[in-house]
């Protein structure tokens, strides 16, 4: 279980670290890194605004995953399998919410 918790902790940390260049508007339009939607790929201003705003939520999401992992490590109140299930579910649901938020912001700025 320790290995799984460490892996999920570092996944949250990596998510947070990768969002920092997006927040600081350092990433130019590309096909590999950032919020790549048709609306953001067509307009540079939309690209920077959407990536900066959603990047802040991505950063907070990564920190949340790290904190949740530490909480489960120091206060294991449920079975190990359920702990990993809860953490992976949080990762998946958070990812879906971030995708929905990205689409919402890109539509807002494109209008």
Residue pairs with C-beta under 8 A, 6 or more apart in sequence:
1 80
1 83
1 84
2 73
4 84
4 87
5 69
5 72
5 73
5 83
5 84
5 87
8 65
8 69
8 84
8 87
8 88
8 91
9 65
9 66
9 69
9 70
11 65
11 91
12 61
12 62
12 63
12 64
12 65
12 66
12 68
12 69
13 62
13 66
14 62
15 58
15 59
15 61
15 62
15 65
16 58
16 59
16 61
16 62
16 63
16 66
17 62
18 33
18 58
19 55
19 56
19 58
19 59
19 62
20 55
20 59
21 27
22 34
22 35
22 51
22 52
22 54
22 55
22 58
23 52
23 55
23 56
23 59
24 52
25 48
25 51
25 52
27 33
27 34
27 51
29 40
29 41
29 44
29 47
30 36
34 40
34 47
34 51
35 47
35 50
35 51
35 54
35 102
35 106
37 50
37 102
37 103
37 106
39 46
39 50
39 106
39 107
39 109
39 110
40 46
40 47
40 50
40 51
40 106
41 47
42 110
43 110
45 109
46 106
46 109
46 110
49 105
49 109
50 102
50 105
50 106
50 109
53 105
54 98
54 101
54 102
54 105
57 98
57 101
58 98
61 94
61 98
64 90
64 94
65 87
65 90
65 91
65 94
68 87
68 90
69 87
72 83
72 86
72 87
76 83
78 86
